Amino acid sequence: MAHLKNKNKKQPRPTTGEVNGRVVARLGPVFTVERLDGGGEVACVARGASKKAVVGDRVRFEEGADTMLASALITAIGPRAGMLVRADALNRRQQVLATHVDHIFIVTAVEPPLRTGLIDRYMVAAHAQSIPASVIFNKTDLVPDAAARAGYVEALSPYPPLGAAVYFTSASSGEGLDALRAALRDQTSIFVGHSGVGKTSLLNALDPGLGARVQALSAASGRGQHTTSASALFKLNGGGEIIDSPGVRGFGLWGIEARQVRDHFAEFIPLQRGCRFADCQHINEPGCAILAALEAKEIAASRHDAYLKIRESLSTPSLGSSHDYFDF
């Protein structure tokens, strides 16, 4: 009987060696990896440290691995660059959201209501990783009148002088889509922002078919067709790639101390060398060049307010959780 048991036991399939690839999607424990040799995509699982692979990672994988969920096994994660990182919900660990990102697009909308505090947090995270950032104000078709639109334009006016372009878009009317397509071309970008800002409909408007693929991925995750619950990379027909990330309630900064926040507000950097004290934190210190610029309206009050709030949240552990930022 023992002999029969061994004879019928499923034998491991022979492996074909390690191949370079890039993670383009993750759904639970299963990674979709694009072969860098042009051989298409392969479903992979991972073990050990390789379980921390995220969309954008360059990985080594072994084909023919004998697993129940996939036909290949990720064995190593390559060097990372262009990382978008955040703190986990308890502010205890780093979460890498995506890697090898060339540009971050922070998507906002009329609904849910515009909250520039989340934009400012993403801007700090982007600056810390030397990743350019832009802002998308979506659902412009829902803006009731010219006066309301002028209010949104004013609220977002601090960002273009910082090098962060603002795109006003509508999936329904088509406003701003051509300019956004041009900005997305020839690079790998990531869409981030609150849940419900219309990222899926925007993707579908930019490139018909992408929205359906995003919904299919979300449906496969069991989380519903209208909420992206898994990150994935999509190629645009007109050039460029977009990583669509799940909507967030807030965004907790990681790896930045309160005293370092000032170094990630781009408008502060050229001015703070004029502060009386080298370690000036731009709160109430005498001889502060930033406060002088604020008084002269050379720095937006909303940005300085955001700086103080971010700094306070990083100084106070109880405020450090990423769940506390929704009302910024």
C-alpha positions in Angstrom: 0.0 0.0 0.0 2.9 2.3 0.8 4.3 1.7 -2.7 0.9 2.5 -4.3 0.7 5.7 -2.3 4.1 6.9 -3.5 3.3 6.0 -7.0 0.1 8.0 -7.1 1.5 11.0 -5.3 1.6 14.2 -7.5 5.2 14.9 -8.5 6.5 18.5 -8.7 6.7 19.9 -12.2 10.2 20.6 -13.5 11.2 24.3 -13.2 12.4 26.3 -16.2 14.7 28.7 -14.3 14.4 32.3 -13.2 13.0 35.0 -15.5 12.9 38.7 -15.0 9.5 40.3 -14.7 7.5 43.2 -13.4 4.5 43.0 -11.1 1.5 44.6 -12.9 -1.3 43.5 -10.5 -2.0 41.9 -7.2 -5.2 40.2 -6.1 -4.8 38.7 -2.7 -1.9 36.3 -2.7 -1.7 36.1 -6.5 0.5 38.4 -8.4 0.3 39.0 -12.1 3.8 39.4 -13.4 4.7 40.7 -16.9 7.7 39.0 -18.4 10.3 41.5 -19.4 11.3 39.3 -22.3 8.0 40.0 -24.1 6.6 36.6 -23.3 3.3 37.9 -21.8 2.0 37.6 -18.3 2.2 34.8 -15.7 0.3 34.3 -12.4 2.7 34.0 -9.4 2.6 33.5 -5.7 5.4 34.4 -3.3 7.1 33.2 -0.2 9.0 34.9 2.6 10.1 38.5 1.9 8.9 38.3 -1.7 5.3 38.4 -0.4 5.9 42.2 0.0 6.1 42.7 -3.7 3.9 45.5 -5.0 2.8 46.8 -8.4 5.8 48.2 -10.3 8.4 45.9 -8.6 11.0 44.2 -10.8 11.1 40.6 -9.6 12.7 37.3 -10.3 10.3 34.4 -10.6 10.6 30.7 -11.1 8.2 29.1 -13.6 6.8 25.7 -13.1 6.6 26.0 -9.4 4.1 23.5 -7.9 1.6 25.7 -6.1 -2.2 25.5 -5.8 -2.9 29.1 -6.8 -0.4 29.9 -9.6 2.1 28.4 -12.0 5.1 30.4 -10.9 6.9 31.5 -7.7 8.4 34.9 -7.1 11.8 34.4 -5.6 13.3 37.9 -5.2 12.4 41.6 -5.4 14.9 43.8 -7.3 16.1 47.2 -6.3 13.4 49.7 -5.8 13.1 53.3 -7.0 10.3 55.8 -7.3 8.4 54.4 -4.3 5.1 55.8 -3.0 5.0 54.9 0.7 2.6 55.5 3.5 2.2 54.5 7.2 -0.2 51.6 7.9 -3.5 52.2 9.7 -1.8 52.0 13.2 1.2 54.1 12.1 3.6 51.3 13.0 4.8 50.0 9.7 5.7 51.2 6.2 3.4 50.3 3.4 4.9 50.5 -0.1 2.0 51.2 -2.5 3.9 51.1 -5.8 7.4 51.3 -7.1 9.2 52.7 -10.2 6.6 55.5 -10.4 7.6 58.5 -12.6 4.7 60.8 -11.7 1.9 60.9 -9.0 -1.5 62.3 -10.0 -3.6 63.2 -7.0 -7.2 62.9 -8.1 -9.8 65.1 -6.4 -13.4 65.9 -7.3 -16.5 67.9 -6.5 -17.8 64.9 -4.7 -16.5 63.8 -2.3 -15.8 67.4 -1.3 -12.4 68.8 -2.2 -10.0 68.6 0.8 -6.6 70.1 0.0 -5.1 68.6 3.2 -4.9 65.2 1.5 -3.2 66.8 -1.5 -0.6 68.4 0.7 0.2 65.0 2.4 0.7 63.4 -1.0 2.8 66.3 -2.1 5.1 65.8 0.9 5.4 62.1 0.2 6.1 62.7 -3.4 8.8 65.3 -2.6 10.4 63.0 -0.1 10.8 60.4 -2.9 11.8 63.0 -5.6 8.7 62.1 -7.6 6.9 64.9 -9.5 3.2 65.3 -8.6 0.2 66.9 -10.3 -3.4 67.4 -9.3 -6.5 66.3 -11.2 -9.8 68.0 -10.3 -12.4 65.6 -11.7 -16.2 65.7 -12.2 -16.2 69.3 -13.4 -19.6 68.6 -15.0 -21.0 68.7 -11.5 -19.7 72.2 -10.7 -23.0 74.2 -10.5 -21.9 77.6 -11.8 -19.0 79.9 -12.7 -18.7 81.3 -9.2 -18.3 77.8 -7.7 -15.7 76.9 -10.4 -13.8 80.1 -9.5 -13.7 78.9 -5.9 -12.2 75.6 -6.9 -9.6 77.3 -9.1 -8.7 79.5 -6.2 -8.4 76.6 -3.7 -6.0 74.8 -6.1 -4.1 77.9 -7.1 -1.1 77.3 -4.7 0.0 74.1 -6.6 1.0 75.2 -10.1 3.7 77.6 -8.8 5.2 74.6 -7.0 5.5 72.7 -10.3 2.3 70.7 -9.7 0.0 71.2 -12.7 -3.7 71.1 -12.1 -6.0 69.4 -14.6 -9.7 70.1 -14.6 -11.4 67.0 -16.1 -14.7 65.4 -16.7 -15.3 61.9 -17.9 -18.8 63.0 -19.0 -18.0 66.1 -21.0 -14.5 65.2 -22.0 -13.0 68.4 -20.5 -9.3 68.3 -20.0 -8.8 64.7 -21.3 -6.5 65.6 -24.2 -4.2 67.6 -21.9 -4.2 64.8 -19.4 -3.4 62.1 -22.0 -0.4 64.2 -23.1 0.8 64.5 -19.6 0.5 60.7 -19.1 2.4 59.8 -22.2 5.9 58.1 -22.0 5.9 57.5 -18.3 4.5 55.4 -15.5 2.0 57.3 -13.4 -0.1 56.5 -10.4 -3.6 57.7 -9.7 -4.2 58.3 -6.0 -6.9 59.9 -3.9 -10.1 59.5 -1.9 -12.6 56.8 -2.6 -15.4 58.0 -5.0 -13.5 60.7 -6.9 -14.2 58.9 -10.2 -10.8 57.4 -11.0 -12.4 54.4 -12.8 -14.7 56.5 -15.0 -11.7 58.8 -15.7 -9.6 55.9 -16.8 -12.3 54.6 -19.1 -12.7 58.1 -20.6 -9.0 58.4 -21.2 -8.8 55.0 -22.9 -12.1 53.1 -23.4 -11.8 49.6 -22.0 -9.6 50.5 -19.1 -12.5 51.2 -16.8 -14.0 47.9 -17.6 -10.7 46.1 -16.8 -10.5 48.0 -13.5 -14.1 47.0 -12.6 -13.4 43.4 -13.5 -10.3 43.3 -11.2 -12.4 44.8 -8.4 -15.2 42.3 -8.9 -12.7 39.5 -8.9 -11.6 40.7 -5.5 -15.1 40.4 -4.1 -15.2 44.0 -3.1 -17.7 45.3 -5.6 -17.5 46.7 -9.1 -17.5 50.4 -8.2 -14.5 50.4 -5.8 -11.0 49.6 -6.8 -9.7 47.3 -4.1 -6.5 46.1 -5.7 -3.7 48.0 -7.4 -3.0 47.3 -11.0 -1.0 48.8 -13.9 -2.7 49.6 -17.2 -1.1 50.5 -20.5 -2.6 53.4 -22.4 -3.1 53.0 -26.2 -1.8 56.5 -26.7 1.4 55.8 -24.7 2.2 55.7 -21.0 1.1 53.5 -18.1 -1.2 54.2 -15.2 -1.2 52.4 -11.8 -4.7 52.6 -10.4 -4.6 52.4 -6.6 -7.5 51.8 -4.1 -9.2 54.9 -2.8 -8.2 56.0 0.6 -9.8 57.7 3.6 -6.5 59.3 4.6 -2.8 59.2 4.0 -0.4 58.7 6.8 3.2 59.9 6.1 6.0 57.5 6.9 9.7 58.0 7.5 9.4 61.8 8.0 9.8 63.4 11.4 7.9 66.5 12.4 11.0 68.7 12.2 11.6 67.5 8.6 8.3 68.4 7.2 9.5 71.9 6.4 12.0 70.5 4.0 9.2 68.9 1.9 7.2 72.1 1.4 8.7 73.3 -1.9 7.9 77.0 -1.4 9.6 77.0 2.0 13.0 75.6 0.7 14.4 78.7 -1.0 13.2 81.0 1.7 14.1 79.3 5.0 17.8 79.9 4.6 16.8 83.5 5.4 15.4 82.5 8.8 17.3 83.9 11.8 17.7 80.4 13.3 18.9 77.5 11.2 16.5 75.1 12.9 13.5 77.4 12.6 10.2 75.5 12.3 8.2 78.4 11.0 5.7 78.4 13.8 6.2 81.6 15.9 10.0 82.1 15.9 11.4 85.6 15.6 13.1 86.4 12.3 11.3 83.6 10.4 11.4 84.2 6.7 8.5 81.9 6.1 6.2 83.8 8.5 7.3 87.0 6.8 6.5 85.6 3.4 3.1 84.5 4.8 2.4 88.0 6.1 3.3 89.4 2.6 1.0 86.8 1.0 3.9 85.3 -0.9 3.0 81.9 0.6 -0.6 80.6 0.6 -2.1 80.6 4.1 -3.8 77.2 3.3 -0.4 75.7 2.7 1.1 77.0 5.9 -2.0 75.7 7.8 -1.5 72.3 6.2 2.1 72.4 7.2 1.2 73.0 10.8 -1.4 70.3 10.8 0.9 67.7 9.3 3.7 68.7 11.7 1.3 68.3 14.7 0.1 64.9 13.5 3.6 63.6 13.3 4.5 65.1 16.7 1.4 63.5 18.4 1.3 59.6 18.2 -2.5 59.6 18.7 -2.9 61.7 15.6 -0.5 59.6 13.6 -3.0 57.1 12.3 -3.9 57.4 8.7 -7.6 57.2 9.7 -7.5 60.7 11.1 -7.0 62.8 7.9 -10.3 62.7 6.2 -11.4 66.1 7.3 -8.3 68.0 6.4 
